[in-house]
Amino acid sequence: MNEEPESRLEVSISAEVEAGQYANFASVWHTEDGFVLDFAVITRPPALADDPRSGERYVSVPTRIVSRIRLPPAQVFELMKALEQQLSAYEKETGQKV
């Protein structure tokens, strides 16, 4: 019987990317082609501001996108499974419920 060999991802990472980026905010949105995950960092403390069109006051939270990831729809399901597995492991290891 001639079986196909298993596939293994051989992942490498550059030194610049390996350290990662700090983000304390994430936004998820989609297009017809896929999903977009924007990771951002809050750059200044929130402050009251006035909307120039309506004159209403609101709290402005200045942020800067540090990374944007685009995923095809099928990959989102795999990401959700991986996040759930890691969250469960984290909760089990630390005793913290997130």
Secondary structure, DSSP 8 states (H G I E B T S, - for coil): --------------HHHHT----SEEEEEE-SS-EEEEEEEE-S--EEEE-TTT--EEEE--EEEEEEEEE-HHHHHHHHHHHHHHHHHHHHHH----
